[in-house]
């Protein structure tokens, strides 16, 4: 039988906070048109999504990555907005879960 590491609720909240911080950093990098740095930060975010149980965010970050690669600020803003909405929804859902 395979053992899996359980990520507790506190860790999931920490990761959501991390993603929000990184999202703000990406926004700053896009605003200053530092596209390559933004791509690196996006890749950092995606690196541990599976571990923390947020692999469903992956397509949103792929959408953002595509917008950054195209250097399209409007698409980037829309993608960042969708990511923020999803992070807010996840935070609310986690808050409603009983403690483990």
N, C-alpha and C positions, 0 to 999 in steps of 0.2 A: 504494500500500500504506500502510495506516495504522500509525503508530508508537505504541506504548504504553510508558508509563513502567514500568520494572520496580522493584518494591519488594523489596529484599533481606531476607534472613532477620533481620538485625539490626533492621531497621525493623519487621518483623512482631513481634518480641519486645518492642520498645519500645512498640508499639501495644497489645499484650496487657497490659503493665504499666500503661499509661495507662488502659485500660478497668478494670483491677482497682482502681486508685486512684479512678477516677470512681464505680465501684460502691460503694466504701466511703463516698464522699461522699454518694451517693444514699441509702444506708442511714441515715446521720446525719440527712439532711434529712427522711426519712420518720419517723425516731424523734422528731424535734422537730416533726413535722406541718407542715413547710414544703413543702407540696405543689407550689406553683408553681415554687419553686426546683428541686425534684426533677425536674419536667417539663423545665425548661430544661437541666439537666445531662444528662438522657436524650437530648434533642435534639442536644446537643453531641456525645455519643458516636456517635449514628447518622450524624452529618454526614460522617464520613470512613471508614465501614466498607467501602464499595465500593473506595475508593482503596487500602486496605491489604489487600484480598482477603478480607474477613470479612463479606461481605453475608449469609452464612447466619446470622449472629447477629441480623440485623434483626428476625425474628419474635419472638425472645426479648425484645428491647427494646420491641417493640410490646406484648407481653403485660405487661411491667412498666409501660409507659406507661398502659395500660388500668387496671391495678390502682391506680396513683397517681391517675389521674383519678377513680376511684371512691372514693378515700381509704380503701382497704381494706388495713390493715397486714398481715394474714395472707397475702393474695394477693401483696402486695409482697414479703414475706419468701420465699415459695415461688418467685416469679419470680427474685429475686436469687440464691437458692440454685441454680436451674437455670443461670443465667448463669455463676455461679462454677464449677460443674461443667464446663460447656462450655469456659470459658476454660482450665481445668486440662487438659482433653483436648486442646485446641489447642496448649497449651504442650508437652505430651508429644509430640504429633505433629510439631511443628516441631523439637524437639530430636532426633528420630530422622532428620530429613532431612539428607542430606549437604550440606556447605557448597557454596555456588555459586562 
